[in-house]
């Protein structure tokens, strides 16, 4: 009985403490709901049309077919341009100005009459296994529509040939066959003989399709996930230790000592940024190294680029955590806030789904999440072997803004306390 009474007293104490912190209750209850609601409203539950450059001979039937069937395939493919310059098209692909390049083969009519199928090459630069499934489907759609175009054109030609034969037969019935007409009839017979020799499958499906990636090495799903997991964990570590560090200093009275002593707001924040970013950076470097050594995660890019991204991610995450801590009055509030930030990053950083699948204005949430540019950069460095792009600049801006916000908020607390 005594144990039960003691347990009830402790339970009442915990409930009383929570009741005295209504902001924590709101954060725990409404925080996840708001994040999930934003993701549910912002998520595009449909196929994202791929920006496509077609490469083929200029002034060919291909160009006319692309224009004719643009409306029929717009749900899967958005034609950006039709060109004969393959190198320029692949450069657009590398620069992310287009999603896929479809290379249309020349000499299709001759190949079809010889009983051979022509291959359409679909080139992409994706390392996301899920996105590659969509590209394979787009390849099937493109091949199907082009097959329909060729079959229609072939049938039109056969109908024209039949009309020619019919006209010649009518002339033969009325008059004797002239020499030029006999020669024309011989040409028609030769064409009909070629068509009759074709296999039905080749005539019905003259094209085949094959999707290829500029990234020549196949990327397994776990390899694609690993850099994203690293980015999320580093961000969560930086945000959590920064938020808890400042809140604990406040609880122990150290911030009051800093305020009464010679320390300034900038020196306090800079000292915490240097130490906590160093801890986060060491942990992130170890995580990346262990992935490469023990989990067979590739590392094809520059170590310097990866190091700069990890430094930027660590400083941006700690800056975010310090700004968050200035709004927190307890360790519980800081801990729950850090978890909400992790939940936001899980949905809006590109870790689970490509950011193209998030509708505006919800896709702008990624601009405040340090993990978003870091995940894209780490995937490019480790899996593609390319550079970090603009990620380092974005992380630097986030760090500056986070430190500025944290310093201003702490200075405001010191003035009002």
KEKE-3310 file (N, C-alpha, C; in steps of 0.2 Angstrom, whole numbers, plus 5000, padded with zeros to 4 digits):
npx = (5004:5010:5019:5011:5005:5016:5020:5009:5010:5022:5018:5008:5016:5024:5014:5010:5021:5021:5009:5013:5020:5014:5018:5026:5018:5009:5019:5022:5010:5004:5015:5021:5009:5007:5018:5016:5004:5008:5017:5008:4999:5007:5013:5015:5005:5007:5013:5029:5031:5044:5057:5062:5074:5075:5085:5090:5089:5088:5073:5066:5055:5053:5054:5042:5033:5036:5031:5017:5013:5014:5004:4999:5008:5012:5009:5019:5031:5039:5042:5057:5066:5071:5085:5100:5112:5121:5131:5128:5116:5118:5126:5117:5110:5119:5120:5108:5097:5088:5079:5079:5087:5082:5088:5086:5086:5094:5089:5078:5068:5074:5080:5069:5063:5073:5070:5075:5075:5075:5085:5080:5089:5088:5094:5099:5103:5101:5102:5094:5085:5071:5067:5072:5064:5053:5059:5061:5048:5044:5052:5046:5034:5038:5043:5032:5023:5031:5032:5019:5018:5026:5020:5008:5012:5018:5007:5000:5008:5007:4994:4994:5002:4994:4983:4990:4993:4980:4976:4985:4981:4969:4972:4978:4968:4961:4969:4984:4998:5010:5027:5034:5024:5024:5037:5035:5025:5033:5042:5033:5029:5041:5042:5031:5034:5045:5039:5030:5039:5042:5043:5028:5029:5041:5036:5025:5031:5043:5053:5064:5068:5080:5086:5099:5111:5121:5129:5139:5141:5131:5119:5115:5100:5103:5115:5111:5103:5112:5121:5111:5106:5117:5118:5106:5108:5119:5114:5104:5112:5120:5110:5103:5113:5118:5106:5103:5114:5115:5103:5105:5116:5109:5100:5108:5113:5124:5123:5118:5130:5139:5132:5134:5147:5163:5160:5153:5138:5141:5154:5150:5141:5150:5160:5153:5149:5161:5166:5155:5152:5164:5164:5152:5157:5168:5160:5152:5162:5167:5156:5154:5166:5165:5154:5160:5170:5165:5152:5152:5149:5150:5164:5167:5170:5178:5188:5191:5180:5169:5173:5172:5158:5153:5159:5151:5138:5139:5142:5130:5120:5123:5121:5108:5103:5107:5100:5087:5088:5088:5074:5069:5064:5066:5074:5066:5058:5068:5073:5061:5059:5070:5068:5056:5062:5070:5060:5054:5065:5066:5055:5056:5069:5074:5077:5069:5060:5061:5064:5056:5044:5037:5025:5025:5020:5027:5039:5048:5052:5063:5073:5077:5082:5096:5101:5096:5103:5115:5113:5110:5122:5132:5127:5130:5144:5148:5142:5140:5153:5155:5155:5151:5142:5131:5130:5139:5139:5126:5125:5134:5127:5116:5122:5127:5115:5108:5117:5116:5103:5102:5111:5105:5093:5097:5103:5092:5085:5094:5093:5080:5080)
npy = (4994:5006:5008:5010:5022:5031:5030:5036:5049:5053:5052:5062:5073:5073:5076:5088:5096:5095:5102:5115:5119:5123:5126:5116:5105:5108:5108:5094:5088:5095:5098:5086:5084:5095:5095:5083:5086:5096:5089:5080:5088:5095:5085:5077:5067:5060:5055:5063:5074:5071:5082:5083:5080:5078:5069:5068:5066:5082:5090:5078:5064:5061:5073:5079:5069:5070:5083:5080:5071:5077:5081:5069:5062:5071:5069:5061:5064:5079:5088:5097:5101:5098:5091:5089:5088:5079:5079:5092:5090:5080:5088:5097:5088:5084:5097:5098:5104:5097:5081:5069:5062:5057:5047:5046:5034:5034:5030:5022:5017:5009:5000:4993:4988:4979:4970:4972:4978:4995:5003:5014:5025:5030:5041:5046:5054:5050:5044:5039:5025:5023:5034:5030:5019:5026:5032:5022:5018:5029:5027:5016:5022:5031:5023:5016:5025:5030:5018:5017:5028:5025:5013:5018:5027:5017:5010:5019:5021:5008:5008:5019:5012:5002:5009:5014:5002:4998:5008:5006:4994:4997:5005:4996:4987:4995:5000:4996:4991:5004:5007:5015:5014:5000:4999:5006:4998:4987:4992:4994:4981:4976:4983:4979:4965:4966:4971:4960:4951:4954:4951:4950:4955:4964:4973:4978:4983:4992:4998:4997:5000:5006:5011:5021:5026:5041:5039:5026:5015:5004:5009:5004:5002:5003:5010:5022:5027:5029:5041:5051:5047:5049:5063:5067:5062:5069:5082:5081:5078:5089:5100:5095:5094:5107:5114:5108:5111:5126:5128:5120:5128:5139:5135:5131:5143:5149:5157:5169:5172:5174:5185:5195:5195:5198:5193:5193:5193:5188:5182:5171:5164:5161:5154:5142:5138:5135:5124:5114:5112:5106:5094:5088:5088:5079:5067:5066:5064:5051:5043:5044:5038:5025:5020:5019:5010:4998:4996:4995:5007:5017:5029:5041:5054:5070:5071:5083:5091:5083:5085:5099:5100:5093:5101:5113:5108:5104:5116:5124:5116:5117:5130:5132:5124:5132:5144:5139:5135:5147:5150:5141:5136:5125:5109:5099:5105:5109:5097:5091:5100:5098:5085:5088:5096:5086:5078:5086:5087:5074:5073:5084:5086:5079:5066:5055:5057:5064:5081:5087:5081:5088:5101:5118:5130:5123:5116:5125:5124:5116:5125:5130:5119:5112:5099:5097:5103:5097:5083:5081:5085:5076:5064:5067:5068:5056:5046:5049:5055:5068:5086:5097:5107:5120:5118:5121:5135:5138:5131:5139:5152:5148:5145:5158:5165:5158:5159:5173:5175:5168:5175:5188:5185:5180:5191:5199:5192:5194:5208:5209:5202)
npz = (5000:5004:4994:4983:4986:4987:4973:4967:4972:4966:4953:4952:4955:4943:4933:4938:4935:4921:4919:4922:4912:4899:4886:4882:4882:4872:4862:4862:4858:4847:4839:4831:4824:4816:4808:4801:4795:4786:4778:4773:4765:4757:4749:4733:4726:4714:4698:4694:4680:4669:4664:4647:4635:4618:4606:4590:4572:4564:4557:4554:4554:4568:4575:4572:4577:4590:4593:4590:4599:4611:4620:4624:4631:4641:4655:4659:4652:4649:4635:4632:4622:4605:4598:4588:4594:4604:4614:4620:4625:4635:4643:4648:4655:4665:4672:4678:4671:4664:4665:4659:4644:4628:4616:4599:4586:4570:4553:4554:4545:4536:4544:4549:4537:4535:4545:4557:4574:4581:4593:4606:4616:4633:4643:4660:4675:4688:4705:4713:4718:4718:4710:4698:4694:4690:4679:4671:4668:4661:4650:4644:4641:4631:4621:4618:4612:4601:4594:4590:4582:4571:4567:4562:4552:4544:4540:4533:4522:4517:4513:4504:4494:4491:4484:4474:4467:4464:4455:4445:4440:4436:4425:4417:4414:4405:4395:4386:4396:4399:4396:4407:4416:4419:4424:4436:4442:4445:4454:4465:4467:4472:4484:4491:4492:4501:4512:4515:4519:4532:4549:4560:4573:4573:4564:4571:4583:4581:4589:4602:4620:4631:4647:4653:4664:4668:4679:4680:4689:4698:4710:4725:4735:4750:4749:4744:4754:4765:4765:4767:4779:4787:4786:4793:4806:4810:4810:4820:4831:4832:4834:4846:4856:4857:4860:4873:4880:4882:4888:4900:4906:4908:4918:4928:4932:4926:4914:4920:4927:4916:4911:4921:4922:4913:4900:4884:4874:4861:4863:4871:4863:4852:4858:4862:4849:4843:4851:4852:4839:4835:4842:4836:4822:4823:4827:4816:4806:4810:4808:4794:4790:4796:4789:4776:4778:4784:4780:4766:4759:4745:4741:4731:4728:4731:4746:4753:4748:4755:4768:4770:4768:4779:4789:4787:4789:4803:4809:4805:4811:4825:4826:4824:4834:4845:4843:4845:4858:4865:4865:4873:4890:4898:4900:4895:4886:4877:4872:4866:4856:4848:4844:4836:4826:4820:4815:4806:4797:4793:4784:4775:4770:4759:4762:4763:4752:4735:4734:4724:4724:4733:4735:4731:4744:4752:4750:4752:4765:4766:4765:4777:4784:4789:4786:4773:4761:4764:4763:4749:4744:4750:4744:4731:4731:4737:4730:4716:4713:4711:4713:4728:4724:4727:4741:4752:4752:4755:4768:4775:4775:4782:4795:4798:4799:4809:4820:4821:4825:4837:4845:4845:4852:4864:4869:4870:4881:4891:4893:4897:4909)
capx = (5000:5014:5022:5006:5004:5022:5019:5004:5012:5027:5014:5005:5021:5026:5008:5010:5026:5019:5004:5016:5024:5009:5021:5029:5012:5007:5024:5022:5004:5003:5021:5021:5003:5008:5023:5013:4999:5011:5019:5002:4996:5012:5016:5012:5003:5006:5020:5031:5033:5051:5059:5065:5077:5075:5091:5088:5090:5083:5068:5065:5048:5054:5052:5035:5030:5036:5026:5011:5011:5016:4999:4997:5013:5014:5009:5025:5037:5038:5048:5060:5069:5073:5091:5104:5118:5120:5135:5125:5110:5121:5128:5111:5108:5123:5118:5101:5092:5084:5079:5082:5089:5080:5091:5082:5091:5093:5088:5073:5064:5079:5081:5063:5062:5077:5068:5078:5072:5080:5085:5080:5092:5086:5099:5097:5108:5098:5105:5088:5082:5064:5066:5074:5058:5049:5062:5060:5041:5044:5055:5041:5029:5041:5044:5025:5021:5035:5030:5012:5019:5029:5015:5003:5016:5019:5000:4998:5012:5004:4987:4996:5004:4988:4980:4994:4992:4974:4976:4989:4977:4963:4974:4980:4962:4958:4974:4990:5003:5015:5034:5035:5019:5027:5043:5032:5022:5039:5044:5028:5029:5047:5041:5026:5038:5049:5034:5027:5044:5043:5039:5023:5032:5045:5032:5021:5035:5050:5058:5065:5071:5085:5087:5105:5113:5128:5132:5140:5141:5124:5119:5110:5096:5106:5120:5108:5101:5117:5123:5106:5106:5123:5116:5101:5111:5124:5110:5101:5117:5122:5104:5102:5118:5118:5100:5103:5120:5113:5097:5108:5119:5104:5097:5114:5115:5130:5121:5118:5137:5141:5129:5137:5154:5165:5158:5148:5134:5145:5159:5147:5139:5156:5163:5149:5149:5167:5167:5150:5153:5170:5161:5148:5161:5171:5156:5150:5167:5167:5150:5155:5172:5163:5150:5164:5174:5161:5145:5153:5146:5156:5166:5170:5172:5184:5188:5190:5173:5165:5175:5169:5151:5152:5160:5146:5133:5140:5141:5123:5116:5124:5118:5101:5101:5108:5094:5081:5088:5086:5067:5067:5065:5068:5077:5061:5056:5073:5073:5056:5060:5075:5064:5052:5066:5072:5054:5054:5070:5064:5051:5057:5076:5075:5080:5064:5057:5064:5060:5052:5037:5034:5022:5026:5026:5030:5046:5053:5054:5070:5079:5079:5084:5103:5102:5093:5108:5120:5111:5111:5129:5135:5125:5134:5151:5150:5139:5142:5159:5155:5157:5146:5138:5130:5128:5143:5137:5119:5126:5137:5122:5112:5126:5127:5108:5107:5121:5114:5096:5103:5114:5100:5088:5100:5104:5086:5084:5099:5091:5074:5080)
capy = (5000:5012:5009:5013:5029:5034:5030:5041:5055:5055:5053:5069:5078:5074:5079:5095:5099:5096:5107:5121:5120:5122:5126:5109:5101:5110:5105:5087:5086:5099:5098:5081:5084:5101:5093:5078:5089:5100:5084:5077:5093:5097:5079:5076:5060:5058:5055:5070:5073:5072:5086:5078:5083:5073:5069:5064:5070:5087:5089:5071:5062:5061:5080:5080:5064:5073:5088:5078:5067:5080:5081:5062:5060:5076:5067:5058:5068:5086:5089:5103:5103:5093:5094:5084:5089:5074:5082:5098:5087:5077:5093:5100:5083:5085:5103:5097:5108:5092:5075:5063:5063:5052:5047:5042:5031:5036:5025:5017:5014:5004:4994:4990:4984:4973:4965:4974:4984:5000:5004:5021:5026:5035:5043:5050:5056:5049:5039:5037:5019:5024:5038:5026:5015:5031:5034:5016:5018:5034:5024:5012:5026:5034:5018:5014:5031:5030:5012:5019:5033:5021:5009:5022:5029:5011:5008:5025:5020:5002:5010:5022:5007:4998:5013:5014:4996:4998:5013:5003:4988:5000:5007:4990:4985:5000:5001:4992:4994:5008:5005:5018:5011:4993:5000:5008:4992:4983:4995:4993:4974:4975:4985:4974:4959:4967:4971:4953:4947:4956:4948:4955:4958:4969:4979:4981:4986:4993:5001:4994:5005:5005:5017:5021:5032:5044:5036:5020:5010:5004:5012:5000:5006:5005:5015:5028:5030:5030:5048:5054:5045:5053:5070:5068:5061:5075:5088:5080:5078:5096:5103:5093:5096:5114:5116:5106:5115:5132:5127:5118:5133:5144:5132:5131:5150:5151:5163:5175:5174:5177:5192:5199:5196:5202:5189:5196:5188:5186:5177:5165:5160:5159:5148:5136:5136:5131:5118:5110:5110:5102:5088:5086:5086:5072:5062:5065:5061:5044:5040:5043:5033:5018:5018:5017:5004:4992:4995:4995:5013:5020:5036:5042:5061:5073:5071:5090:5093:5080:5088:5106:5099:5091:5107:5117:5105:5104:5123:5126:5112:5119:5137:5131:5122:5138:5148:5135:5135:5154:5150:5136:5137:5119:5104:5095:5109:5109:5090:5090:5104:5095:5080:5091:5098:5080:5075:5090:5085:5068:5073:5089:5086:5075:5060:5050:5058:5069:5087:5089:5079:5093:5106:5125:5133:5118:5114:5130:5122:5113:5130:5131:5113:5111:5092:5097:5104:5092:5076:5081:5086:5070:5059:5068:5067:5049:5041:5051:5057:5075:5091:5099:5112:5126:5116:5124:5142:5137:5130:5145:5157:5145:5146:5165:5167:5155:5163:5180:5175:5166:5181:5193:5182:5179:5198:5201:5189:5197:5215:5209:5198)
capz = (5000:5004:4987:4979:4988:4984:4966:4965:4974:4961:4947:4953:4954:4936:4930:4940:4932:4914:4918:4923:4906:4893:4879:4881:4881:4865:4857:4861:4855:4841:4835:4826:4820:4811:4803:4797:4791:4781:4773:4769:4761:4752:4745:4727:4725:4707:4695:4692:4673:4668:4658:4642:4628:4612:4602:4584:4566:4563:4551:4553:4557:4575:4578:4571:4581:4597:4594:4589:4605:4617:4625:4626:4636:4646:4662:4661:4649:4646:4630:4633:4616:4601:4595:4585:4598:4609:4619:4623:4629:4641:4648:4651:4660:4671:4675:4681:4667:4661:4669:4655:4637:4624:4609:4594:4581:4563:4548:4556:4540:4533:4549:4549:4531:4535:4550:4563:4578:4582:4600:4609:4622:4638:4648:4665:4680:4694:4709:4718:4715:4717:4704:4692:4692:4686:4673:4667:4666:4656:4644:4641:4637:4625:4616:4615:4608:4595:4590:4587:4577:4566:4564:4559:4546:4539:4537:4528:4516:4513:4510:4498:4489:4488:4480:4467:4463:4461:4449:4439:4437:4432:4419:4413:4411:4400:4390:4387:4401:4396:4399:4413:4421:4420:4429:4442:4445:4447:4461:4470:4469:4476:4491:4494:4494:4507:4518:4516:4522:4538:4555:4563:4579:4571:4561:4576:4588:4578:4593:4609:4624:4636:4651:4655:4669:4668:4684:4677:4694:4700:4717:4729:4740:4756:4748:4743:4760:4770:4766:4770:4787:4790:4787:4798:4812:4812:4812:4826:4836:4833:4837:4853:4861:4857:4864:4880:4883:4884:4893:4907:4908:4911:4924:4934:4933:4922:4910:4924:4928:4910:4910:4926:4921:4907:4894:4880:4870:4855:4865:4873:4857:4848:4862:4861:4842:4841:4855:4850:4831:4834:4844:4830:4817:4825:4827:4809:4802:4812:4805:4787:4789:4797:4783:4770:4779:4786:4776:4759:4755:4741:4742:4724:4727:4735:4753:4755:4748:4760:4774:4770:4769:4786:4794:4786:4792:4810:4812:4804:4816:4831:4826:4824:4841:4850:4842:4848:4865:4868:4866:4878:4897:4901:4896:4892:4880:4872:4869:4862:4851:4844:4840:4831:4821:4817:4811:4800:4792:4790:4778:4771:4768:4753:4764:4761:4745:4732:4735:4718:4725:4738:4732:4734:4747:4758:4748:4755:4772:4766:4765:4784:4787:4787:4782:4766:4756:4766:4761:4742:4743:4752:4739:4725:4733:4739:4725:4709:4712:4709:4719:4733:4722:4732:4748:4757:4753:4759:4775:4778:4776:4788:4801:4800:4801:4815:4825:4822:4828:4844:4848:4847:4856:4870:4871:4873:4887:4896:4894:4901:4915)
cpx = (5004:5017:5017:5005:5010:5022:5014:5006:5017:5023:5011:5010:5023:5020:5008:5015:5025:5014:5007:5019:5019:5012:5024:5023:5010:5012:5023:5016:5003:5009:5021:5015:5004:5013:5020:5008:5002:5014:5013:4999:5001:5015:5012:5011:5002:5013:5022:5034:5041:5053:5064:5068:5078:5081:5089:5090:5085:5079:5067:5058:5048:5051:5045:5031:5030:5031:5019:5008:5013:5011:4997:5002:5015:5013:5015:5032:5035:5044:5050:5063:5070:5079:5095:5111:5118:5125:5132:5119:5113:5124:5122:5109:5112:5122:5111:5096:5087:5084:5081:5083:5087:5084:5088:5086:5089:5092:5083:5069:5068:5079:5075:5062:5067:5076:5072:5075:5078:5079:5085:5084:5090:5091:5097:5103:5106:5102:5100:5085:5075:5063:5068:5068:5054:5052:5061:5053:5041:5047:5050:5036:5031:5041:5037:5022:5024:5033:5023:5013:5021:5024:5010:5006:5016:5012:4998:5002:5009:4998:4989:4998:4998:4984:4984:4993:4985:4973:4979:4985:4971:4966:4976:4973:4959:4963:4979:4994:5009:5022:5035:5030:5022:5033:5040:5029:5028:5041:5040:5028:5035:5046:5036:5029:5042:5044:5031:5032:5045:5040:5034:5025:5036:5041:5028:5025:5043:5055:5058:5068:5075:5087:5095:5107:5120:5132:5133:5139:5134:5124:5113:5106:5099:5112:5117:5105:5106:5119:5117:5105:5111:5121:5111:5103:5115:5119:5107:5105:5118:5116:5103:5107:5119:5112:5101:5109:5118:5107:5100:5112:5114:5101:5102:5116:5121:5129:5121:5125:5140:5139:5133:5144:5156:5163:5153:5144:5138:5150:5156:5145:5145:5159:5159:5149:5155:5168:5162:5150:5159:5168:5157:5152:5165:5166:5153:5156:5168:5162:5151:5161:5169:5158:5154:5167:5170:5155:5146:5149:5152:5157:5170:5172:5178:5183:5187:5183:5168:5167:5172:5161:5149:5154:5154:5139:5133:5139:5133:5119:5116:5121:5111:5099:5102:5102:5088:5082:5086:5078:5065:5069:5067:5071:5072:5059:5061:5074:5067:5056:5065:5072:5060:5056:5069:5066:5053:5059:5069:5060:5053:5065:5078:5078:5075:5062:5061:5060:5055:5045:5034:5031:5024:5019:5029:5037:5051:5055:5061:5075:5081:5082:5092:5105:5100:5099:5114:5119:5112:5118:5133:5133:5129:5141:5152:5148:5140:5149:5160:5156:5150:5141:5137:5129:5132:5141:5130:5120:5129:5132:5117:5115:5126:5120:5106:5111:5118:5107:5097:5106:5109:5095:5091:5101:5098:5084:5088:5096:5084:5074:5083)
cpy = (5006:5013:5012:5020:5033:5035:5035:5048:5058:5056:5060:5074:5079:5077:5086:5099:5100:5102:5114:5123:5119:5122:5119:5104:5102:5107:5098:5085:5089:5098:5093:5082:5089:5098:5087:5081:5093:5095:5082:5082:5095:5091:5078:5069:5058:5058:5062:5069:5075:5077:5083:5082:5077:5074:5065:5069:5076:5086:5082:5069:5062:5067:5081:5075:5067:5078:5086:5074:5070:5080:5074:5060:5065:5074:5064:5061:5075:5088:5096:5106:5097:5095:5088:5084:5085:5077:5088:5095:5084:5082:5096:5095:5083:5091:5103:5102:5103:5086:5069:5065:5057:5052:5043:5040:5033:5029:5020:5013:5008:4998:4990:4985:4978:4968:4966:4979:4989:5002:5012:5021:5031:5035:5047:5050:5054:5043:5036:5031:5020:5029:5034:5021:5020:5032:5028:5016:5023:5032:5020:5016:5029:5029:5016:5019:5031:5024:5014:5023:5029:5017:5012:5025:5023:5009:5013:5023:5014:5004:5014:5018:5004:5002:5014:5008:4996:5003:5010:4998:4991:5002:5001:4987:4989:5000:4996:4995:4997:5006:5008:5015:5004:4994:5002:5002:4987:4985:4994:4986:4973:4977:4981:4968:4960:4967:4964:4949:4948:4952:4953:4958:4964:4975:4982:4985:4987:4995:4997:5000:5002:5011:5016:5027:5034:5041:5028:5014:5010:5005:5008:5004:5008:5010:5022:5031:5032:5037:5052:5053:5049:5060:5071:5067:5066:5081:5087:5080:5085:5100:5101:5095:5103:5117:5115:5110:5122:5132:5125:5124:5138:5141:5132:5138:5153:5157:5169:5177:5177:5184:5197:5200:5199:5199:5193:5191:5184:5180:5171:5161:5157:5153:5142:5134:5132:5124:5112:5108:5105:5095:5084:5084:5080:5066:5060:5062:5053:5040:5039:5038:5026:5016:5015:5010:4998:4991:4995:5001:5016:5027:5038:5049:5063:5073:5078:5092:5090:5084:5095:5105:5097:5097:5111:5114:5105:5111:5125:5122:5115:5126:5137:5129:5128:5143:5145:5136:5142:5155:5145:5138:5131:5114:5100:5098:5109:5102:5089:5094:5101:5089:5082:5093:5091:5077:5079:5088:5079:5068:5079:5091:5083:5068:5054:5051:5064:5076:5090:5086:5083:5099:5113:5127:5129:5116:5119:5129:5119:5119:5132:5125:5112:5104:5092:5098:5099:5085:5076:5082:5079:5065:5061:5066:5059:5044:5043:5053:5064:5080:5092:5104:5118:5125:5120:5131:5142:5136:5136:5150:5154:5146:5153:5167:5164:5158:5170:5180:5173:5171:5186:5191:5182:5186:5201:5199:5193:5204:5215:5205:5202)
cpz = (5000:4997:4983:4980:4986:4977:4964:4967:4968:4954:4947:4952:4947:4932:4931:4936:4925:4914:4919:4917:4900:4887:4877:4879:4873:4860:4856:4857:4848:4836:4829:4821:4814:4806:4798:4792:4785:4776:4769:4764:4755:4747:4739:4726:4718:4704:4693:4685:4673:4662:4654:4636:4624:4608:4596:4578:4565:4556:4549:4556:4564:4578:4577:4576:4588:4598:4594:4595:4611:4622:4628:4631:4641:4653:4664:4658:4647:4641:4631:4626:4612:4597:4592:4589:4604:4615:4623:4627:4635:4646:4652:4657:4666:4675:4678:4677:4664:4666:4665:4648:4633:4617:4604:4588:4574:4559:4551:4551:4537:4537:4549:4543:4531:4541:4556:4567:4580:4590:4602:4616:4627:4643:4654:4670:4687:4698:4714:4715:4714:4711:4698:4690:4688:4679:4668:4664:4660:4649:4640:4637:4631:4619:4613:4610:4601:4591:4587:4581:4570:4562:4560:4552:4541:4536:4532:4522:4513:4510:4503:4492:4486:4483:4473:4463:4460:4455:4443:4436:4433:4425:4414:4410:4405:4394:4391:4392:4397:4399:4406:4418:4423:4425:4436:4446:4448:4454:4466:4472:4473:4483:4494:4496:4500:4513:4520:4520:4530:4543:4558:4569:4578:4568:4566:4582:4585:4583:4600:4613:4629:4640:4654:4660:4667:4673:4683:4682:4697:4708:4720:4734:4746:4755:4747:4749:4765:4770:4769:4777:4790:4791:4792:4805:4815:4814:4818:4832:4838:4837:4844:4858:4862:4862:4871:4883:4886:4889:4900:4910:4911:4918:4930:4935:4930:4917:4914:4926:4922:4909:4915:4925:4915:4900:4890:4877:4865:4857:4867:4868:4853:4851:4861:4854:4841:4845:4852:4843:4831:4836:4838:4824:4817:4824:4820:4805:4803:4808:4798:4786:4790:4792:4777:4771:4780:4783:4769:4755:4751:4743:4736:4723:4731:4742:4756:4754:4753:4767:4775:4771:4776:4791:4793:4790:4800:4813:4811:4809:4823:4832:4827:4831:4846:4849:4845:4855:4868:4868:4871:4885:4901:4897:4892:4885:4875:4868:4865:4856:4846:4840:4835:4825:4817:4813:4805:4795:4789:4784:4773:4769:4762:4755:4762:4754:4742:4733:4730:4719:4731:4734:4735:4738:4752:4756:4751:4762:4772:4766:4772:4788:4785:4784:4775:4761:4758:4763:4753:4740:4744:4747:4733:4726:4733:4733:4718:4708:4710:4715:4723:4730:4726:4739:4753:4758:4757:4766:4778:4779:4782:4794:4803:4803:4808:4821:4827:4826:4836:4848:4850:4852:4863:4873:4874:4879:4893:4898:4898:4907:4921)
residu = (UNK:UNK:UNK:UNK:UNK:UNK:UNK:UNK:UNK:UNK:UNK:UNK:UNK:UNK:UNK:UNK:UNK:UNK:UNK:UNK:UNK:UNK:UNK:UNK:UNK:UNK:UNK:UNK:UNK:UNK:UNK:UNK:UNK:UNK:UNK:UNK:UNK:UNK:UNK:UNK:UNK:UNK:UNK:UNK:UNK:UNK:UNK:UNK:UNK:UNK:UNK:UNK:UNK:UNK:UNK:UNK:UNK:UNK:UNK:UNK:UNK:UNK:UNK:UNK:UNK:UNK:UNK:UNK:UNK:UNK:UNK:UNK:UNK:UNK:UNK:UNK:UNK:UNK:UNK:UNK:UNK:UNK:UNK:UNK:UNK:UNK:UNK:UNK:UNK:UNK:UNK:UNK:UNK:UNK:UNK:UNK:UNK:UNK:UNK:UNK:UNK:UNK:UNK:UNK:UNK:UNK:UNK:UNK:UNK:UNK:UNK:UNK:UNK:UNK:UNK:UNK:UNK:UNK:UNK:UNK:UNK:UNK:UNK:UNK:UNK:UNK:UNK:UNK:UNK:UNK:UNK:UNK:UNK:UNK:UNK:UNK:UNK:UNK:UNK:UNK:UNK:UNK:UNK:UNK:UNK:UNK:UNK:UNK:UNK:UNK:UNK:UNK:UNK:UNK:UNK:UNK:UNK:UNK:UNK:UNK:UNK:UNK:UNK:UNK:UNK:UNK:UNK:UNK:UNK:UNK:UNK:UNK:UNK:UNK:UNK:UNK:UNK:UNK:UNK:UNK:UNK:UNK:UNK:UNK:UNK:UNK:UNK:UNK:UNK:UNK:UNK:UNK:UNK:UNK:UNK:UNK:UNK:UNK:UNK:UNK:UNK:UNK:UNK:UNK:UNK:UNK:UNK:UNK:UNK:UNK:UNK:UNK:UNK:UNK:UNK:UNK:UNK:UNK:UNK:UNK:UNK:UNK:UNK:UNK:UNK:UNK:UNK:UNK:UNK:UNK:UNK:UNK:UNK:UNK:UNK:UNK:UNK:UNK:UNK:UNK:UNK:UNK:UNK:UNK:UNK:UNK:UNK:UNK:UNK:UNK:UNK:UNK:UNK:UNK:UNK:UNK:UNK:UNK:UNK:UNK:UNK:UNK:UNK:UNK:UNK:UNK:UNK:UNK:UNK:UNK:UNK:UNK:UNK:UNK:UNK:UNK:UNK:UNK:UNK:UNK:UNK:UNK:UNK:UNK:UNK:UNK:UNK:UNK:UNK:UNK:UNK:UNK:UNK:UNK:UNK:UNK:UNK:UNK:UNK:UNK:UNK:UNK:UNK:UNK:UNK:UNK:UNK:UNK:UNK:UNK:UNK:UNK:UNK:UNK:UNK:UNK:UNK:UNK:UNK:UNK:UNK:UNK:UNK:UNK:UNK:UNK:UNK:UNK:UNK:UNK:UNK:UNK:UNK:UNK:UNK:UNK:UNK:UNK:UNK:UNK:UNK:UNK:UNK:UNK:UNK:UNK:UNK:UNK:UNK:UNK:UNK:UNK:UNK:UNK:UNK:UNK:UNK:UNK:UNK:UNK:UNK:UNK:UNK:UNK:UNK:UNK:UNK:UNK:UNK:UNK:UNK:UNK:UNK:UNK:UNK:UNK:UNK:UNK:UNK:UNK:UNK:UNK:UNK:UNK:UNK:UNK:UNK:UNK:UNK:UNK:UNK:UNK:UNK:UNK:UNK:UNK:UNK:UNK:UNK:UNK:UNK:UNK:UNK:UNK:UNK:UNK:UNK:UNK:UNK:UNK:UNK:UNK:UNK:UNK:UNK:UNK:UNK)
# end
